């Protein structure tokens, strides 16, 4: 296998486009057909967050096999914390300004409304654990940091054989609380590090640490498995959202996040990418993949104003949010707008660590600067 896995670098930018699409909700509300298209996009896109957790776990194992655990883990903590802080600093002023504008438009006390919003921003559980204090979109970063912490603890006590079984137990509880509520009611938040990120990060770590190297000659088998599990994932979500509930696409879109099929779909895709490390090398995608993390942390600050502009235009009598043009343009505007914000921030020297968050290995002798 080559030192750099171009296939994973390539998929990173594609996955980030799907992340943006999840948050922009394209074609939702445009009748039954629009809702069906939204459901298809959303279902396919559900691999992306597990993919990023799994990738992080895989490269964490790969790096710590060559570097001292504490040193590399400290670097990860510093980098992820820096990225999270950057995302908060970009989003907080935009969301606070939106609160003030909305309060003024509704004749409420602007100062009081802003103060309440600031209180939400600094809520310790939401800020430090769930990552939802400013924008729910940023939850991935604290979840990743805690997931890597859990994995590091198992490595430190030399109990990595238990990583996947234990994390799977927590993930099953999380799935019951998210998508299989007809079986049991989970009375607490489950989209977090313990019930979600821990499992996929552990799975990625186990793939590398157990020397599970997919055979390139079997890459077609992995691709077929990816397609089959993707179809299974789509069918599973359809059954959960429509067959069991008796609803139709005309009534709405099923929005539960993750299912059993998500794990099978993501794992098979990840193994396929590992079996084809050169995939995408001759395209610009691996280079564009370096922008994925910047787009992620910048896009809440770009998407929020666009959504508020749409709302304001509707108040003025322009029903733009129910038009096909709006749905065709919101996702690319958010994606490329976030990329521009990221590039501009880099050029003025803001948060140099944005440049170093690249889950790849260039050579065995390199020290990872991230």
PLY file of the C-alpha trace (Angstrom):
ply
format ascii 1.0
element vertex 370
property float x
property float y
property float z
element edge 369
property int vertex1
property int vertex2
end_header
0.00 0.00 0.00
1.27 3.51 -0.80
2.08 5.82 2.08
-0.65 8.23 1.10
-4.15 6.87 0.71
-5.46 9.01 -2.13
-8.84 7.32 -2.13
-9.60 8.46 1.42
-8.30 11.96 0.73
-10.55 12.11 -2.34
-13.67 10.97 -0.53
-13.13 13.54 2.24
-14.19 16.45 0.03
-17.10 14.46 -1.42
-18.20 13.58 2.10
-18.01 17.23 3.10
-20.31 18.16 0.23
-22.80 15.65 1.63
-22.39 17.15 5.11
-23.42 20.52 3.73
-26.33 18.91 1.88
-27.60 17.34 5.11
-27.79 20.81 6.66
-29.23 22.64 3.64
-32.00 20.05 3.13
-32.22 20.30 -0.69
-35.66 19.88 -2.28
-37.41 19.21 1.00
-40.92 20.59 0.94
-41.18 20.66 -2.87
-44.00 18.15 -2.96
-43.75 14.37 -2.84
-41.04 14.26 -5.53
-38.91 16.84 -3.76
-39.25 14.99 -0.47
-38.29 11.73 -2.16
-35.14 13.27 -3.63
-34.30 14.77 -0.24
-34.75 11.38 1.39
-32.39 9.77 -1.13
-29.73 12.45 -0.67
-30.04 12.35 3.10
-29.87 8.55 3.20
-26.73 8.38 1.08
-25.17 11.22 3.06
-25.48 9.39 6.37
-22.18 7.61 5.76
-20.16 10.82 6.07
-19.94 11.38 9.83
-19.21 7.69 10.58
-16.63 7.85 7.78
-14.82 10.78 9.40
-14.83 9.08 12.82
-13.58 5.83 11.29
-10.87 7.62 9.32
-9.70 9.41 12.47
-9.50 6.12 14.38
-7.63 4.40 11.56
-4.98 7.10 11.28
-4.74 7.42 15.05
-3.71 3.75 15.14
-1.36 4.23 12.21
0.35 7.23 13.76
0.65 5.83 17.28
2.29 2.71 15.84
5.15 5.02 14.85
4.99 7.69 17.54
4.68 7.75 21.28
1.00 7.67 22.27
1.06 10.64 24.64
2.85 12.90 22.18
0.51 12.17 19.31
-2.62 12.30 21.47
-1.52 15.69 22.81
-1.13 16.92 19.24
-4.63 15.66 18.41
-6.12 17.39 21.44
-4.43 20.66 20.54
-5.50 20.50 16.90
-9.12 19.49 17.48
-9.54 22.05 20.27
-8.10 24.71 17.98
-10.51 23.75 15.21
-13.47 23.76 17.56
-12.50 27.16 18.91
-12.22 28.48 15.36
-15.67 27.15 14.52
-17.14 28.76 17.62
-15.46 32.09 16.91
-16.78 32.09 13.37
-20.32 31.06 14.28
-20.99 32.83 17.58
-21.03 36.44 16.25
-23.25 35.43 13.34
-25.76 33.58 15.53
-25.70 36.35 18.15
-26.34 38.99 15.51
-29.21 36.91 14.16
-30.74 36.73 17.63
-30.50 40.49 18.03
-32.04 41.15 14.62
-34.89 38.73 15.24
-35.55 40.21 18.69
-35.71 43.70 17.18
-38.07 42.56 14.43
-40.37 40.96 17.03
-40.22 43.99 19.36
-38.48 42.05 22.11
-35.71 43.33 24.35
-32.56 43.01 22.23
-30.15 43.14 25.16
-32.05 40.55 27.16
-32.40 38.22 24.15
-28.70 38.54 23.36
-27.76 37.88 26.99
-29.86 34.72 27.02
-28.22 33.56 23.81
-24.77 34.18 25.30
-25.79 32.12 28.31
-26.62 29.25 25.96
-23.23 29.66 24.32
-21.35 29.00 27.56
-23.49 26.19 28.94
-20.80 23.67 30.06
-22.51 20.43 28.93
-23.49 21.87 25.55
-20.14 23.62 25.04
-17.71 20.99 26.29
-19.48 17.68 25.73
-22.35 17.82 23.24
-20.85 20.60 21.12
-24.25 22.20 20.48
-23.96 25.42 22.48
-23.49 27.70 19.46
-24.34 25.49 16.50
-25.44 21.86 16.55
-23.41 21.36 13.39
-20.15 21.60 15.37
-20.94 18.60 17.59
-18.52 16.38 15.66
-15.36 18.03 17.02
-15.87 17.54 20.78
-17.30 14.10 20.01
-14.14 13.23 18.06
-11.90 14.54 20.83
-13.69 12.47 23.46
-13.82 9.40 21.21
-10.06 9.54 20.72
-9.70 9.99 24.47
-11.67 6.79 25.09
-9.58 4.91 22.53
-6.36 6.25 24.08
-7.39 5.01 27.49
-7.90 1.49 26.16
-4.52 1.65 24.41
-2.84 2.91 27.57
-4.14 0.03 29.68
-3.48 -2.45 26.86
-7.11 -3.55 26.51
-7.69 -2.72 22.85
-9.25 -6.15 22.24
-12.27 -4.84 24.12
-12.57 -1.59 22.19
-15.01 -2.65 19.50
-17.22 -4.91 21.68
-17.63 -2.28 24.41
-18.12 0.63 22.03
-20.64 -1.47 20.08
-22.76 -1.94 23.22
-22.95 1.81 23.69
-23.69 2.33 20.01
-26.57 -0.14 20.08
-28.08 1.89 22.93
-27.61 4.98 20.80
-29.33 3.39 17.82
-32.27 2.36 19.99
-32.65 5.95 21.10
-32.34 7.37 17.60
-33.97 5.08 15.06
-35.58 2.17 16.88
-37.64 4.02 19.44
-40.50 1.59 18.89
-38.55 -0.92 21.00
-37.33 1.22 23.89
-37.37 4.86 24.99
-33.91 6.23 25.79
-34.45 9.26 28.08
-31.19 11.08 27.31
-29.23 12.55 24.42
-27.42 9.87 22.42
-25.81 11.73 19.51
-22.50 12.20 21.23
-19.06 10.68 21.70
-20.01 7.78 23.94
-23.01 6.45 22.02
-21.90 7.29 18.51
-18.37 8.50 17.81
-16.67 6.01 20.12
-17.85 3.02 18.09
-16.76 4.27 14.68
-13.45 5.61 15.98
-12.79 2.24 17.64
-13.71 0.42 14.44
-11.23 2.48 12.44
-8.55 1.91 15.08
-9.17 -1.84 15.05
-8.92 -2.11 11.27
-5.36 -0.81 11.31
-4.13 -2.19 14.64
-5.25 -5.71 13.73
-3.48 -5.42 10.38
-6.66 -5.87 8.41
-5.37 -4.82 5.00
-8.01 -5.30 2.30
-6.67 -7.17 -0.72
-6.64 -5.01 -3.89
-7.70 -8.08 -5.86
-10.91 -8.15 -3.84
-11.73 -4.47 -4.30
-14.61 -5.36 -6.62
-16.11 -7.48 -3.85
-15.88 -4.55 -1.44
-17.49 -2.27 -4.01
-20.36 -4.69 -4.55
-20.79 -4.98 -0.78
-20.86 -1.18 -0.54
-23.63 -0.95 -3.11
-25.60 -3.79 -1.52
-25.34 -2.36 1.99
-26.14 1.08 0.62
-29.37 -0.29 -0.83
-30.07 -2.10 2.44
-29.48 1.14 4.35
-31.88 3.00 2.07
-34.53 0.30 2.39
-34.14 0.14 6.15
-34.69 3.88 6.50
-37.71 3.68 4.19
-39.27 0.92 6.29
-38.61 2.79 9.53
-39.83 6.11 8.21
-42.75 5.16 6.00
-43.80 1.53 6.11
-44.01 1.27 9.90
-45.54 4.72 10.31
-47.97 4.59 7.40
-46.78 7.98 6.14
-45.94 9.00 2.58
-43.41 11.27 0.91
-46.17 13.80 0.41
-46.47 14.13 4.19
-42.79 14.72 4.92
-39.27 13.34 5.08
-37.97 10.73 7.51
-35.10 12.36 9.40
-33.76 9.81 11.91
-30.00 9.87 11.55
-28.35 6.44 11.67
-29.31 2.79 11.51
-27.73 -0.66 11.42
-27.29 -0.27 7.68
-25.23 2.88 8.21
-22.43 0.91 9.88
-22.44 -1.81 7.20
-22.49 0.74 4.38
-19.69 2.84 5.89
-17.48 -0.13 6.78
-17.70 -1.69 3.33
-16.97 1.66 1.69
-13.98 2.23 3.96
-12.56 -1.20 3.15
-13.04 -0.56 -0.55
-11.11 2.71 -0.28
-8.30 0.96 1.58
-8.15 -1.68 -1.13
-7.77 1.02 -3.79
-5.35 3.56 -2.23
-4.47 5.08 -5.62
-8.10 5.84 -6.49
-8.48 9.52 -7.30
-4.75 10.19 -7.51
-4.99 11.58 -11.05
-7.81 13.97 -10.09
-7.86 17.21 -8.08
-9.94 15.53 -5.36
-7.08 14.61 -2.97
-5.91 18.24 -2.94
-9.45 19.51 -2.47
-9.77 17.11 0.44
-7.43 19.38 2.37
-10.21 21.97 2.44
-12.77 19.65 4.01
-12.16 20.56 7.64
-12.12 24.28 6.85
-15.43 24.04 5.02
-16.87 22.11 7.93
-16.05 24.66 10.63
-16.94 27.64 8.42
-20.20 26.51 6.89
-22.48 27.13 9.93
-21.50 30.81 9.80
-22.29 30.89 6.07
-25.49 28.84 6.09
-27.19 30.70 8.95
-27.26 34.13 7.22
-28.42 32.56 3.97
-31.32 30.89 5.78
-32.24 34.13 7.54
-32.15 36.00 4.22
-34.57 33.44 2.82
-36.88 33.97 5.78
-36.70 37.75 5.43
-37.57 37.59 1.75
-40.60 35.46 2.56
-41.76 38.03 5.10
-41.49 40.63 2.34
-43.70 38.51 0.11
-41.04 36.71 -1.92
-41.56 32.99 -1.34
-38.06 32.13 -2.49
-37.56 29.17 -0.16
-40.29 27.22 -1.91
-38.71 27.64 -5.33
-36.52 25.17 -7.19
-33.90 27.90 -7.70
-33.42 28.27 -3.95
-32.95 24.55 -3.47
-30.54 24.31 -6.38
-28.35 27.17 -5.16
-28.35 26.99 -1.35
-26.04 23.98 -1.10
-23.34 25.22 -3.53
-23.56 28.75 -2.07
-22.97 27.35 1.40
-20.22 24.97 0.30
-18.20 27.43 -1.76
-18.97 30.31 0.57
-17.48 28.32 3.45
-14.47 27.47 1.29
-13.93 31.18 0.58
-14.18 32.03 4.28
-11.66 29.30 5.05
-9.21 30.46 2.36
-9.55 34.09 3.44
-8.89 33.16 7.07
-5.79 31.22 6.07
-4.46 34.11 4.02
-4.68 36.50 6.94
-3.01 33.95 9.20
-6.02 32.99 11.31
-5.68 29.60 12.98
-2.69 28.06 11.25
-3.74 24.63 12.54
-6.49 24.55 9.94
-3.78 23.61 7.47
-2.52 20.61 9.39
-5.68 18.59 9.99
-5.07 16.05 7.24
-5.65 12.38 8.02
-2.95 10.99 5.80
0.62 9.73 5.97
3.20 10.95 3.49
6.11 8.77 4.53
7.10 6.47 7.32
9.67 8.95 8.57
7.43 11.99 8.67
6.40 13.39 11.98
2.80 14.40 11.87
2.64 18.15 12.39
-0.96 17.96 13.41
0 1
1 2
2 3
3 4
4 5
5 6
6 7
7 8
8 9
9 10
10 11
11 12
12 13
13 14
14 15
15 16
16 17
17 18
18 19
19 20
20 21
21 22
22 23
23 24
24 25
25 26
26 27
27 28
28 29
29 30
30 31
31 32
32 33
33 34
34 35
35 36
36 37
37 38
38 39
39 40
40 41
41 42
42 43
43 44
44 45
45 46
46 47
47 48
48 49
49 50
50 51
51 52
52 53
53 54
54 55
55 56
56 57
57 58
58 59
59 60
60 61
61 62
62 63
63 64
64 65
65 66
66 67
67 68
68 69
69 70
70 71
71 72
72 73
73 74
74 75
75 76
76 77
77 78
78 79
79 80
80 81
81 82
82 83
83 84
84 85
85 86
86 87
87 88
88 89
89 90
90 91
91 92
92 93
93 94
94 95
95 96
96 97
97 98
98 99
99 100
100 101
101 102
102 103
103 104
104 105
105 106
106 107
107 108
108 109
109 110
110 111
111 112
112 113
113 114
114 115
115 116
116 117
117 118
118 119
119 120
120 121
121 122
122 123
123 124
124 125
125 126
126 127
127 128
128 129
129 130
130 131
131 132
132 133
133 134
134 135
135 136
136 137
137 138
138 139
139 140
140 141
141 142
142 143
143 144
144 145
145 146
146 147
147 148
148 149
149 150
150 151
151 152
152 153
153 154
154 155
155 156
156 157
157 158
158 159
159 160
160 161
161 162
162 163
163 164
164 165
165 166
166 167
167 168
168 169
169 170
170 171
171 172
172 173
173 174
174 175
175 176
176 177
177 178
178 179
179 180
180 181
181 182
182 183
183 184
184 185
185 186
186 187
187 188
188 189
189 190
190 191
191 192
192 193
193 194
194 195
195 196
196 197
197 198
198 199
199 200
200 201
201 202
202 203
203 204
204 205
205 206
206 207
207 208
208 209
209 210
210 211
211 212
212 213
213 214
214 215
215 216
216 217
217 218
218 219
219 220
220 221
221 222
222 223
223 224
224 225
225 226
226 227
227 228
228 229
229 230
230 231
231 232
232 233
233 234
234 235
235 236
236 237
237 238
238 239
239 240
240 241
241 242
242 243
243 244
244 245
245 246
246 247
247 248
248 249
249 250
250 251
251 252
252 253
253 254
254 255
255 256
256 257
257 258
258 259
259 260
260 261
261 262
262 263
263 264
264 265
265 266
266 267
267 268
268 269
269 270
270 271
271 272
272 273
273 274
274 275
275 276
276 277
277 278
278 279
279 280
280 281
281 282
282 283
283 284
284 285
285 286
286 287
287 288
288 289
289 290
290 291
291 292
292 293
293 294
294 295
295 296
296 297
297 298
298 299
299 300
300 301
301 302
302 303
303 304
304 305
305 306
306 307
307 308
308 309
309 310
310 311
311 312
312 313
313 314
314 315
315 316
316 317
317 318
318 319
319 320
320 321
321 322
322 323
323 324
324 325
325 326
326 327
327 328
328 329
329 330
330 331
331 332
332 333
333 334
334 335
335 336
336 337
337 338
338 339
339 340
340 341
341 342
342 343
343 344
344 345
345 346
346 347
347 348
348 349
349 350
350 351
351 352
352 353
353 354
354 355
355 356
356 357
357 358
358 359
359 360
360 361
361 362
362 363
363 364
364 365
365 366
366 367
367 368
368 369
